[in-house]
Structures are given as structure tokens and as C-alpha cells.
């Protein structure tokens, strides 16, 4: 039975969320929420951003981001380092535990991608990559 696009997206999202939850349970990142993991990924990607930079990218308020950073710091994933140029602001740095969590999460995403494409040929994977790149441009 072939599914329509809405059904396919629903199945893909549902299965990837379940796989991510299952893989998280088997790792040290089970205690982290999706938003916290996204924050850790952004700290790594942006190379020690300010809270404001994180807020903008996470699309949440500065106070909400500060609370999240404080919780991640309490759990040992990040630390705030006062800016040398502007003493009123701080940059967020990953700790070793934060770097390991980011890598574990990247591994989870890799496993999801592998599972989703395991029955595709190399040329089908290439086509899927082109199509998904076009599709995600709608989110920019």
C-alpha cells in the first residue's frame, strides 16, 4: 500500500522520534530534552556563543535560554565564561561532558539516517538528498 505525502511524513517523523528515544535510552544523554540537545549542538556549531546568539537560533527568549543554560551547567554539560571584551555578557562553552553528549546525539542522528536509507540504492540516496535539500529551504 502506497502512502500519500502527509502519511509518509507522519510515519517518518514518528519512526525517527521513536528510534531517537530508544537510542537515547541506551546512552548517557537520556536525561536531556530535545531542546537541550539542540542547544548543545548550537554551542558546538557557533563556537562558544553568547546567550543572545543562542536565543536567536533556538527561537526562544533570552530568559528561557538562560534558564536552560543554567540547568545544563548544573548537569555539567556547559559553562558560562565572562566575556573579556564586555563584562556584562558571557559566552557559553561546552565541557568535556557536553562535547561527548553532542557526539552521542550526532551518532543517534547518523543511526536514524542509516536506518531510513538502508533499502535505498546509492543513486536513490543521492536523489533523496537533493529532494530533501530543496524541501528544507521552505523552512528558511
N, C-alpha and C positions, 0 to 999 in steps of 0.2 A: 504494500500500500504506500503510495507516494503522499507526502505531506505538503501542505501549502507553506508559503514563506513564514507566516505567523506561527504556524505549528512547529516548523523547523527551528525557528529562533527560540521558541519556548522550550523545546526539547534540549537544544544546545546549552542554553543558559542553565536549565535545571540540572542536566547531567554534569556540566562543568562545576557548578556550585557544590553538588554532592561529592564529586571527586575531590575538589579542593578541601571540603570539610573532612573527608576521610583521610586524605594525605596529611592535613594539619594535625589530626588526632595522633598520628604516628610520629610527630616531630615536636620540637621544643617551642613551636610558635602557636600552639593550640590556644594559649591564653590571650592572644592578640586578636582584636577585631579587624575586620576588613579595612576600616578607615585607618587604624593604627598601622597596619601593614603598608597601606598606601602612603602614609606619612613617612615611614622608614624608607620606602623606595625613593620618595622625593628628596629626602635629606641626602641620600646617596647620590641621586641624579644631579641635584642642584649644588652639590659640594658645599655643605655647611651653610645653608640659607638662614635668613632671619625668620622670625615668626610671621612677619608680614608677608614675606615671599611664600612661605608655606600656606598661609591663609588664602592667598590669591589662587594658588594652584589647586588647593583642596576644595576651594569654593565654599569655605566656611568662615565665620567671623574670627577676628584676632583673639577675643577671649576664649572661644571654643578651641582654637588651635593651642593657645597657652595651656589650657586645662589638659588637652591631650598630650602635649609635650611634657608637662609635669608628671602625668601618670606614666608615660614611657620612661622618664628619668627615674621615677621611683622603682620601676621594674628593672632598671639597669640597661635600657636599650639606647638611650641618648643622654647627652649632657649639654647644658647651656654654657656657652663661653662668651663672656662680655667682649664686645667689640672694642678693639684698640683705638679705632678712629672715632666712634660715637659711643660714649659710656652709657647712653640711655638705651641702647639696643644690645641684643645678644644674638650670637649665631648658634645654630643647633648642630651638634656633631654626633655622629654615631659612635657608640662604644664598640668594643670587640663583639659583645653580645648582640648589638644592633646589626653589625655587619654580617654576623652569622645568621641572624633572623632574615635579613634581606636576601641572603644567598639561598636559604631554605625555601623562601617564598618564590624566588625565581625558579628553583628546582620544581616546585609544585606546578608552576605555570608551564614549564617545559614538559612535565609529565602529562598535563592536560592536552597540550598541543600534540604530543606524540600519540596519545590515545585517540584523539579526534581525527588524526590523519593516517592512522596505521593501515587503513584499507585503500588508501589512495596511491596512485602511481606518482612518480616524480613530476610528470607533466601536469597531472591533476593538482598536485600540491602547488605548483607554480601558478596555475590558473586561479586557485583559491586565494593565494597571496595577493595577486593582482586585484581580484574582486573585493577582498576584504579591505585592502588599502583604499580602494575607491569608496567603499561603504563607510569607512570611519571618517572620511573627510566631511561627512554631513554633521559630525559632532564638533567640528572646529568652529 
